[in-house]
Amino acid sequence: MPHDQQSDGKPSLVRQLGFFDSTMIMLGIIIGSGIFVTTGIMARFIPSPGWILLAWIFGGLLTLAGALTYAELGAAMPEAGGQYVYMREAYGPLPGFLYGWVLFAVYMTGGIAALGAAFAEYLGYFFPALSTDNYLLRIDLGFLVPQGSYALSAGQLVAVAAIILLSIINFFGLALGKIVQNSLTVLKIGILLVFIVFGFVVGTGQPFELDFAPANLGLGQLIVGFGVALVAVSWAFDGWNNVIFVAGEVKRPHRNVPLSLVTGTIMATVLYALVNYLYLWALPIEEVVGVVRIAEKASTALFGGTAAAVVSAAVVVSAFGAMNGSIIVGPRVYFAMARDNLFFKRMAEVHPRFRTPGFAILIQAVWSALIALSGTFEQIITFAMFVSIMFWIAAAASVFTLRKKRPEMPRPYKTWGYPVVPLVFIVASAGILINTLIEKPIESLAGIALTLVGIPFYYLWKHRGRSE
């Protein structure tokens, strides 16, 4: 049987991603718009340079613990679908399906829509007519929607156009998609490094004290605030596990999947820590608190008024690259679900010429575009993040489950520091989850409700699969 065919003779995905490619996919997804906007939001809850930097370092170490844990799973089961496959093997098809359900319904598609909006918003700096503030249409919907009306902006159309363009590129082959991804990720890393180096060498900043005991905040408030800040950090690191979705197309996956996970996490943590140190060097903490466009404000303080254009260009490149990476990895999960007869049957098809899950890419593009047009992606991302952390915990726990359930499974890489490292990741993530549930109960419960909505769809597809 040829290596590019499945057992039934149909075309299959081809292993064509090297270590560099998979690392660039991972870093390209992680480094989106979060690093440019998150710190000021965190400072509202922990107005202390020391606590802010600690949150970023702690978030990076927590992500590294997750990466080391997932590396064992990725090396043992280097298949398309990644986390869906791990949960299916550890807990059965229903938990695996619910993960894929949330991923398709809101998490991956909503994230793509949000990145499209960020791309359009910052592109609007250079072309105001394409901005998310330029409304083309307003419709009064009365009591049908909470806002009472629907507004369509030029930025939403730009987001849709970007989603369609990148989806078409990736439809025509992973080789083309990875060229785009590698180029954009190298460019965004280069921009961040230039920003860091020039910021400290040329920029106008001042030393700051770490100040781990800010005035008017007790220890209890700091702990709660630190937990809320970690949710924002988790969002900025979000996507660290997505490279495992394309493990079925990685060359030498037993080596390259674990290495990409660990290398990408360490690189992102170092970049994030340095960028945040620069923010705090450029601005006193009082001027950081509550600022959404923190990168723009810090750059202006360092380099003067022209910095806003540079930051806007950086976000445009960063968001576009993160969107491309998400468009690459998401369809591989739907492809794996469809092969198990738990999703639309055509999503299991591989294009005979381009060797991509073409139909899955197209369906993801359509749904992401609809979310972008709806303008509700911000609310979606809020409660989808809660569910995502919940599934992170479940997947990490599957390392323990599968070692008992399938001890005979070959494990080319075993989690370093087992069982301590997986337990640290699980316990810390559970703490963030509980804190989120307490601080944002409505969004958290909405995320759980959305997950449970997938149960009847599971049984519907399962019944159809049996019939076929």
ZIGI-V237262 format. One record per pair of residues at least 4 apart in sequence whose ideal C-beta (glycine too) atoms are under 8 Angstrom apart, sorted by sequence separation. I is the first residue (numbers start at 1). J is the second residue. D is the distance in whole Angstrom. If there is no record, write none. Layout:
i = <I,I>
j = <J,J>
d = <D,D>
This chain:
i = <1,5,6,17,18,19,20,21,22,23,24,25,26,27,31,33,34,37,38,39,40,42,43,48,49,50,51,52,53,54,55,56,57,58,59,60,61,62,63,64,65,66,67,68,69,70,71,72,73,74,81,82,83,84,85,86,87,88,91,92,93,94,95,96,97,98,99,100,101,102,103,104,105,106,107,108,109,110,111,112,113,114,115,116,117,118,119,120,123,124,127,130,141,145,152,153,154,155,156,157,158,159,160,161,162,163,164,165,166,167,168,170,172,173,174,175,176,177,178,179,180,181,182,183,184,185,186,187,188,189,190,191,192,193,194,195,196,197,198,199,213,217,218,219,220,221,222,223,224,225,226,227,228,229,230,231,232,233,234,243,246,252,253,254,255,256,257,258,259,260,261,262,263,264,265,266,267,268,269,270,271,272,273,274,275,276,277,278,279,283,284,285,287,293,294,295,296,297,298,299,300,303,306,307,308,309,310,311,312,313,314,315,316,317,318,319,320,321,322,323,324,325,326,327,329,330,331,332,333,334,335,336,338,341,343,351,354,357,358,359,360,361,362,363,364,365,366,367,368,369,370,376,377,378,379,380,381,382,383,384,385,386,387,388,389,390,391,392,393,394,397,398,399,400,401,402,403,414,417,418,419,420,421,422,423,424,425,426,427,428,429,430,431,432,433,434,435,436,437,440,441,442,443,444,445,446,447,448,449,450,453,454,455,456,457,458,459,460,461,462,463,464,5,6,17,46,88,90,91,102,103,104,128,129,143,145,152,198,200,217,248,251,280,283,300,302,337,338,343,350,351,356,371,372,416,1,5,6,46,79,124,125,128,142,170,199,247,250,288,291,337,338,350,351,371,415,4,5,88,89,123,124,141,169,170,250,300,303,338,350,351,402,415,436,437,1,4,17,74,77,87,88,123,124,140,141,169,214,217,280,299,300,338,349,350,436,43,46,77,87,88,124,140,141,279,299,334,338,339,348,349,371,4,42,120,121,124,139,247,250,287,334,337,338,347,349,3,85,120,121,138,139,169,283,296,299,77,84,87,120,138,139,296,299,335,347,39,42,70,73,84,137,138,244,334,335,346,347,137,138,166,243,283,84,117,137,279,283,296,335,344,83,84,135,136,279,282,295,296,331,347,399,135,136,243,244,282,135,136,243,283,293,81,84,134,135,279,282,295,344,399,400,133,134,241,275,278,282,295,132,134,136,240,243,131,132,133,335,338,400,131,132,334,399,130,131,132,240,278,129,130,240,331,332,335,397,331,334,396,130,237,240,332,331,334,396,397,124,331,334,396,124,237,123,331,392,393,396,120,121,327,330,120,123,237,120,236,393,327,392,393,117,120,327,117,119,120,119,389,393,116,117,120,116,119,389,390,116,389,113,116,116,386,389,113,386,112,385,386,386,386,390,382,386,383,387,382,383,386,387,390,385,386,383,384,387,379,383,387,384,13,383,208,205,208,207,211,174,196,203,206,205,208,205,208,189,193,196,200,203,204,206,192,196,199,203,195,200,33,189,196,199,246,32,192,195,199,239,242,246,249,242,245,248,33,245,32,239,243,246,239,242,245,245,205,204,205,203,204,203,199,202,203,202,199,195,199,198,195,342,343,195,342,341,342,341,191,192,191,341,342,345,341,340,341,188,191,111,191,341,111,188,187,188,184,188,187,184,185,184,181,184,185,181,180,181,235,177,181,238,177,178,235,238,177,234,241,25,28,24,31,166,170,174,231,241,169,234,258,25,28,17,21,24,28,31,35,53,166,170,255,16,24,27,31,83,162,166,170,254,16,49,50,82,254,14,21,25,28,49,50,82,163,167,17,21,24,31,49,50,51,82,83,162,166,16,20,24,27,48,49,50,82,83,48,51,82,48,81,82,163,48,80,82,48,80,47,80,81,46,62,79,80,78,79,80,47,74,77,78,51,55,59,70,73,54,58,62,78,67,74,48,51,55,59,63,66,67,70,51,55,58,59,66,78,46,78,52,56,59,60,63,51,55,59,75,45,46,74,75,78,45,46,75,171,45,173,174,75,172,173,174,45,46,74,75,125,126,171,173,45,74,125,172,171,71,72,126,170,42,71,74,125,126,171,123,42,71,122,171,41,42,70,71,122,170,171,68,122,123,38,67,68,122,167,38,67,167,119,38,67,118,119,122,167,34,38,64,67,167,234,119,34,35,64,118,119,164,231,34,63,64,163,230,34,116,34,115,119,227,231,60,63,64,115,163,164,227,230,231,30,60,63,163,30,32,115,116,228,30,60,61,115,227,228,30,60,160,163,227,29,30,59,159,29,112,115,224,228,57,60,160,227,26,29,56,59,60,159,160,26,29,112,111,112,224,26,56,57,156,25,26,56,156,25,108,112,156,23,53,56,22,25,108,109,152,108,53,22,52,53,151,108,150,104,53,103,22,52,17,21,104,103,104,49,17,18,15,16,17,18,19,100,15,17,22,26,30,100,13,14,15,16,22,25,26,13,15,19,23,35,49,52,100,19,23,27,31,35,39,48,100,15,18,22,26,30,47,17,26,47,104,19,23,27,31,35,39,97,19,23,27,47,96,43,47,100,100,23,43,44,97,43,44,96,43,93,40,43,39,40,41,84,93,40,82,83,40,41,81,82,85,40,80,81,84,88,112,116,40,80,84,40,81,37,39,80,81,109,113,117,37,38,80,81,108,112,113,116,36,37,40,79,36,37,109,110,113,36,109,112,113,35,36,104,112,117,110,109,104,114,113,114,106,111,110,113,114,110,111,110,111,106,110,36,106,80,106,107,36,106,36,107,107,33,36,102,35,33,102,32,33,102,31,32,33,102,31,32,31,30,99,28,29,28,99,28,29,99,28,29,26,95,25,29,25,91,25,87,87,90,91,83,87,90,86,89,91,87,90,83,86,90,89,90,86,89,89,13,13,73,70,73,66,70,73,76,69,72,73,66,69,77,76,76,76,75,76,13,75,76,12,75,10,11,72,10,11,11,14,72,13,71,72,12,13,72,6,11,13,71,106,102,105,69,72,68,68,102,68,102,105,101,4,69,102,68,69,98,101,65,69,98,101,65,97,98,101,65,66,65,98,94,97,62,62,65,66,94,97,93,62,62,93>
j = <5,9,10,21,22,23,24,25,26,27,28,29,30,31,35,37,38,41,42,43,44,46,47,52,53,54,55,56,57,58,59,60,61,62,63,64,65,66,67,68,69,70,71,72,73,74,75,76,77,78,85,86,87,88,89,90,91,92,95,96,97,98,99,100,101,102,103,104,105,106,107,108,109,110,111,112,113,114,115,116,117,118,119,120,121,122,123,124,127,128,131,134,145,149,156,157,158,159,160,161,162,163,164,165,166,167,168,169,170,171,172,174,176,177,178,179,180,181,182,183,184,185,186,187,188,189,190,191,192,193,194,195,196,197,198,199,200,201,202,203,217,221,222,223,224,225,226,227,228,229,230,231,232,233,234,235,236,237,238,247,250,256,257,258,259,260,261,262,263,264,265,266,267,268,269,270,271,272,273,274,275,276,277,278,279,280,281,282,283,287,288,289,291,297,298,299,300,301,302,303,304,307,310,311,312,313,314,315,316,317,318,319,320,321,322,323,324,325,326,327,328,329,330,331,333,334,335,336,337,338,339,340,342,345,347,355,358,361,362,363,364,365,366,367,368,369,370,371,372,373,374,380,381,382,383,384,385,386,387,388,389,390,391,392,393,394,395,396,397,398,401,402,403,404,405,406,407,418,421,422,423,424,425,426,427,428,429,430,431,432,433,434,435,436,437,438,439,440,441,444,445,446,447,448,449,450,451,452,453,454,457,458,459,460,461,462,463,464,465,466,467,468,10,11,22,51,93,95,96,107,108,109,133,134,148,150,157,203,205,222,253,256,285,288,305,307,342,343,348,355,356,361,376,377,421,7,11,12,52,85,130,131,134,148,176,205,253,256,294,297,343,344,356,357,377,421,11,12,95,96,130,131,148,176,177,257,307,310,345,357,358,409,422,443,444,9,12,25,82,85,95,96,131,132,148,149,177,222,225,288,307,308,346,357,358,444,52,55,86,96,97,133,149,150,288,308,343,347,348,357,358,380,14,52,130,131,134,149,257,260,297,344,347,348,357,359,14,96,131,132,149,150,180,294,307,310,89,96,99,132,150,151,308,311,347,359,52,55,83,86,97,150,151,257,347,348,359,360,151,152,180,257,297,99,132,152,294,298,311,350,359,99,100,151,152,295,298,311,312,347,363,415,152,153,260,261,299,153,154,261,301,311,100,103,153,154,298,301,314,363,418,419,153,154,261,295,298,302,315,153,155,157,261,264,153,154,155,357,360,422,154,155,357,422,154,155,156,264,302,154,155,265,356,357,360,422,357,360,422,158,265,268,360,360,363,425,426,154,361,364,426,155,268,155,364,425,426,429,154,155,361,364,155,158,272,156,272,429,364,429,430,155,158,365,156,158,159,159,429,433,158,159,162,159,162,432,433,160,433,159,162,163,433,436,163,436,163,436,437,440,443,447,440,444,443,447,443,444,447,448,451,447,448,446,447,450,443,447,451,450,80,450,280,278,281,281,285,249,271,278,281,281,284,282,285,267,271,274,278,281,282,284,271,275,278,282,275,281,115,271,278,281,328,115,275,278,282,322,325,329,332,326,329,332,118,330,118,325,329,332,326,329,332,333,301,301,302,301,302,302,299,302,303,303,302,299,303,303,310,458,461,314,461,461,462,462,313,314,314,464,465,468,465,465,466,314,317,238,318,468,239,317,317,318,317,321,321,320,321,321,321,324,325,324,324,325,381,324,328,385,327,328,385,388,328,385,392,178,181,178,185,320,324,328,385,395,324,389,413,181,184,174,178,181,185,188,192,210,323,327,412,174,182,185,189,241,320,324,328,412,175,208,209,241,413,174,181,185,188,209,210,242,323,327,178,182,185,192,210,211,212,243,244,323,327,178,182,186,189,210,211,212,244,245,211,214,245,212,245,246,327,213,245,247,214,246,214,247,248,214,230,247,248,247,248,249,217,244,247,248,222,226,230,241,244,226,230,234,250,240,247,222,225,229,233,237,240,241,244,226,230,233,234,241,253,222,254,229,233,236,237,240,229,233,237,253,224,225,253,254,257,225,226,255,351,226,354,355,257,354,355,356,228,229,257,258,308,309,354,356,229,258,309,356,356,257,258,312,356,229,258,261,312,313,358,312,232,261,312,361,232,233,261,262,313,361,362,261,315,316,232,261,262,316,361,233,262,362,315,235,264,315,316,319,364,232,236,262,265,365,432,319,235,236,265,319,320,365,432,236,265,266,365,432,237,319,238,319,323,431,435,265,268,269,320,368,369,432,435,436,236,266,269,369,237,239,322,323,435,238,268,269,323,435,436,239,269,369,372,436,239,240,269,369,240,323,326,435,439,269,272,372,439,239,242,269,272,273,372,373,240,243,326,326,327,439,242,272,273,372,242,243,273,373,243,326,330,375,243,273,276,243,246,329,330,373,330,276,246,276,277,375,333,375,330,280,330,250,280,246,250,333,333,334,280,249,250,248,249,250,251,252,333,249,251,256,260,264,334,248,249,250,251,257,260,261,249,251,255,259,271,285,288,336,256,260,264,268,272,276,285,337,253,256,260,264,268,285,256,265,286,343,259,263,267,271,275,279,337,260,264,268,288,337,285,289,342,343,267,288,289,342,289,290,342,290,340,288,291,288,289,290,333,342,290,332,333,291,292,332,333,336,292,332,333,336,340,364,368,293,333,337,294,335,292,294,335,336,364,368,372,293,294,336,337,364,368,369,372,293,294,297,336,294,295,367,368,371,295,368,371,372,295,296,364,372,377,371,371,367,377,377,378,371,377,377,380,381,380,381,381,384,380,384,311,381,357,383,384,314,384,315,387,388,315,318,384,318,318,387,318,319,388,318,319,322,391,321,322,322,322,391,321,322,322,394,324,325,395,325,326,325,394,325,329,328,394,329,391,394,397,398,391,395,398,395,398,401,398,401,395,398,402,402,405,402,405,406,332,335,395,395,398,392,396,399,402,396,399,402,396,399,409,409,410,411,411,412,350,412,413,350,413,349,350,411,350,351,352,355,413,355,413,414,355,356,415,350,355,357,415,450,447,450,415,418,415,416,450,417,451,454,451,355,421,454,421,422,451,454,421,425,454,457,422,454,455,458,424,425,425,458,455,458,424,425,428,429,458,461,458,428,429,462>
d = <6,6,5,4,7,6,6,7,7,6,6,7,6,6,6,6,5,7,6,6,8,6,5,6,6,6,6,7,6,6,6,6,6,6,6,6,7,7,6,6,6,6,6,8,7,6,6,6,6,6,4,7,6,6,6,6,6,7,4,7,6,6,7,7,6,7,6,6,6,6,5,7,7,4,6,6,7,6,6,6,7,7,6,6,6,6,6,6,6,6,7,7,5,7,6,8,6,6,7,6,6,6,6,6,6,6,6,7,6,6,7,7,5,7,6,7,7,6,6,6,6,6,6,6,6,6,6,6,7,6,6,6,6,6,6,6,7,6,5,4,8,5,7,6,6,6,6,7,7,6,6,7,7,6,6,7,7,6,6,8,6,5,5,8,6,6,7,6,6,6,6,6,6,6,6,6,6,6,6,6,6,6,6,6,7,7,6,6,6,4,7,7,7,6,6,6,6,7,6,6,7,4,7,6,6,6,6,6,6,7,6,6,6,6,6,6,7,7,6,6,7,7,6,8,8,7,6,7,7,6,7,7,7,7,5,6,7,6,6,6,6,6,7,6,6,6,7,7,6,6,6,6,6,7,7,6,6,8,7,6,7,7,6,6,7,7,6,6,6,7,6,6,7,7,6,5,6,6,4,6,6,6,7,6,6,6,6,6,7,7,6,6,6,6,6,6,6,6,6,6,6,6,7,7,6,6,7,7,7,8,8,6,7,6,6,6,6,7,6,7,6,6,7,7,5,4,6,8,7,5,5,6,8,6,7,7,8,7,7,5,8,6,7,5,6,7,5,4,8,6,5,6,7,7,6,7,6,5,6,5,5,8,7,7,7,7,5,5,6,5,4,6,7,8,5,6,6,6,7,8,6,3,6,6,4,6,5,8,6,6,4,7,6,8,5,8,6,7,7,5,5,3,8,6,7,6,6,8,7,7,3,6,7,7,8,6,6,7,6,4,8,7,5,6,7,7,6,4,5,8,7,7,5,6,6,7,7,6,5,8,7,8,7,4,7,6,8,7,7,5,6,5,6,8,7,6,7,5,5,6,7,8,5,5,6,6,6,6,8,5,8,8,5,7,5,6,4,4,7,8,7,7,7,6,6,4,6,6,5,8,8,6,5,5,5,7,4,5,8,8,7,6,7,7,6,7,8,5,6,7,6,8,8,8,6,8,5,5,7,7,7,7,7,4,8,8,7,5,8,5,7,8,7,7,7,8,7,4,7,7,6,3,7,5,5,5,7,7,8,6,6,6,8,6,5,8,5,4,5,5,8,7,8,4,7,5,6,8,5,7,5,6,7,8,5,8,5,7,8,6,7,5,4,6,8,7,7,5,7,6,6,6,4,7,7,7,5,7,6,7,8,5,7,3,6,6,6,7,5,7,5,5,7,7,7,5,6,8,7,7,6,8,7,5,4,4,5,7,4,7,8,8,8,4,6,7,8,4,6,8,6,7,5,8,7,7,8,6,8,8,7,4,7,5,7,8,8,5,7,8,8,8,5,6,5,6,7,7,7,7,6,7,7,6,6,7,7,7,7,5,8,7,4,7,4,7,7,7,7,5,7,5,5,5,8,7,6,8,6,3,8,8,6,7,5,7,8,8,8,7,6,7,5,7,7,7,8,8,5,7,7,7,3,8,8,7,7,8,8,7,8,5,6,5,6,6,8,6,6,3,7,6,8,5,5,6,8,7,7,7,8,8,6,7,5,7,7,7,5,8,8,8,7,7,7,8,8,7,5,6,6,7,5,6,4,6,8,7,6,5,8,6,5,5,7,6,7,5,6,4,6,5,8,7,7,8,8,8,7,7,3,8,7,6,6,6,4,7,6,6,6,8,6,6,5,8,7,7,7,7,6,4,3,7,5,8,4,6,6,8,7,8,7,6,4,7,5,7,7,8,8,6,3,4,5,7,7,5,8,6,7,6,6,6,7,8,7,8,7,6,5,8,8,5,3,5,7,8,6,6,6,8,6,7,3,6,7,7,6,8,7,5,7,5,6,7,8,4,7,5,6,4,6,8,8,8,5,7,6,5,7,6,5,5,4,5,7,8,7,6,5,6,7,8,6,7,8,7,7,4,3,7,4,8,5,8,5,5,5,5,6,7,6,7,8,6,7,8,4,5,5,4,7,5,5,7,5,7,8,7,8,6,6,7,7,8,5,7,4,4,6,4,6,6,5,4,5,6,6,3,5,7,6,5,8,8,7,5,7,7,7,7,8,7,8,5,7,6,8,6,8,8,7,5,6,7,5,6,7,7,7,7,4,3,8,5,3,5,7,8,4,6,8,8,8,6,7,7,6,7,7,5,8,7,5,8,8,7,4,6,7,8,5,6,6,7,7,5,6,6,8,4,5,6,5,6,7,7,8,7,5,5,7,8,7,7,4,6,7,6,6,7,8,8,8,7,7,5,7,6,8,7,6,6,5,5,8,7,6,5,6,8,5,5,6,6,6,7,7,5,7,6,7,7,8,7,5,5,8,8,8,6,8,8,4,5,5,6,6,6,7,5,7,7,4,4,5,6,8,8,8,8,6,5,6,7,6,5,7,6,5,6,8,8,6,5,7,7,8,5,6,5,4,5,8,7,7,5,8,6,7,7,5,6,6,7,8,3,7,6,7,6,6,4,5,5,7,8,7,8,8,6,4,7,5,5,6,3,6,5,7,6,8,5,7,7,4,8,5,7,6,8,7,7,7,5,8,4,4,4,8,4,7,8,7,8,7,5,6,7,5,4,7,8,8,5,8,6,4,7,6,8,5,6,7,8,8,8,4,7,5,5,7,6,6,7,7,8,6,5,6,5,8,6,6,7,7,8,4,7,8,5,5,5,6,8,7,4,8,4,6,8,7,5,7,6,7,7,7,6,8,7,7,6,3,5,7,7,6,4,5,5,5,6,7,8,8,7,8,8,7,7,7,6,7,6,8,5,6,8,6,6,8,6,7,5,7,7,6,5,8,6,4,8,5,6,7,7,5,5,6,6,6,6,8,8,4,8,6,7,7,6,8,7,5,8,5,5,7,7,6,7,7,7,6,7,5,5,5,4,5,6,5,7,7,7,7,7,5,5,4,7,7,5,8,6,8,8,6,8,8,5,7,8>
